[in-house]
Amino acid sequence: MLKRLNHVAIAVPDLSAAAAIYRDTLGAKVSAPQSLPEHGVTVVFVELDNTKIELLEPLGEKSPIASFLDKSPSGGIHHVCYEVDDIIAARDHLKEKGARILGDGEPKTGAHGKPVLFLHPKDFNGTLVELEQI
């Protein structure tokens, strides 16, 4: 079911400062910021040869990233994203296996303009998992 690792997401308290570290210190290509109100975040992508790093900053007080940063003020790894061929088939398979899909269980449009779902971290060794349809 899983294809390649699409990205690792890191929650940060200051998106501009974090992007500058990757761009200016590490010499990486960093995308322009993109606001995603439906997900409560502003993101940039650090583009690597084999995957991406997604830097997430809260967008609004109700952002899930804001509560994450309350617990980890300096930031940290928030989730990993894996690609799947068919997100509905993946969702149905996971539900049959007892995995919990966050939200209403329906895919939302992610930062890449593709359908995404999030899986409960308690079902995946404490790791929030995002699935993105390729």
Buried (B, 14 or more C-beta within 10 A) or exposed (E): EEEEEBBBBBBBBEBEEBBEBBBEEEEBEBBEBEBBEEBBBBBBBBBBEEBBBBBBBBBEEEBBBBEBBEEEEEBEEBBBBBBBEEBEEBBEEBEEEEBBBBEEEEBEEBBBEBBBBBBEBEBBEEEBBBBBBB
